[in-house]
Amino acid sequence: MSRHVRVSRSGGFAGIRRQREVDLDDGSPRAEAWSDLLDSGRLLYTASGPEADRFVYHVVSDDGTDLTVHEQDLDDDDRTLMEETLRD
């Protein structure tokens, strides 16, 4: 059985919601990047609250991860991964 992560983004200026799912076992560079991000625990240490016209990301994985992360709490690499995932 494959492992998955579901990523959604809401907020921003237009308030448009996007959502995508990534198969963590498909061997792609994106799957590897998501596995690394989830295993690192970096998303667990976000501290700020929502800000006007900023995005809010929700990350849910099969292993029980269920996080809300505010755009301003992401480093450039993690933000890029989320944006590319949601764009494709």
N, C-alpha and C positions, 0 to 999 in steps of 0.2 A: 504494500500500500504506500503510495506516495505521500510525502509531507508537503504541506502548502502554507503559504502566508498570503493573507488578504490585506491589501493596502487601500485605504480610502482617504480622500482629501476633501475637505469642505472649507467654506469661508472664502477669503480673498475678496477683492473688490466686487466681482460679479456674483459671488456666492454659488458658483457651479460646483456640484459634487461629482467626483470621479472615483471609480473603484476598479481594481484589477486584482487578479490572483496569480501567484507565481508557484510553479511546481519546483520545490527545493531539491528534488532528486533527478531533474532532467539533464544535469551535467553542463548547463550553460554558464557562461561567466556571470550572468545576472543571478542565477540561482546560487552560485557560490558566494557572490557578494552579499546576498540576503542572509545566507546561512552564517557567514562571518559576522554580519551586523547583529543578528539575533544572539549568537553565541557570545559576543563581546560584552553584552550588557550595557552598551553606551546609551541605549534608549531609555534605560531605567532611571537615569539621573537627570531628567529634565525638570526644571524648577519653576519656570515662569507660567503665567496664565495667558489666556487669549488676548490678542491685541487687535485693534480695529484694522480691517483690510488685510489681515495676515491669514495664512493657511493654518489649518489644524489637520494633522494626520492621525489616523487610527490604524493600528497594526495589530492583526490577530493571526496567530499561527496555531497549527494543530497541536503543538506541545503545551498549549495553555497560555502563551503570551497574549496579553490583551492590553495594549498601551495607547494612550492618547499623547501625542507629541506636538508641541507648538513649533511653527516654522522657525522662529528665532532661536530655538534651542538646538537646532541641527547644525552640525558642521557642514562644510561645503560638499564633502564626499557623500555624506548620508543624504543631504538634500538632493544632490544630483541623482543618486540611485532612486530615490522616491519619485522625482520628476520624470526620469526616463521610464520607470515602470508604469507610471500612470499615462504617459504619452503614447506608448505602443499599443 
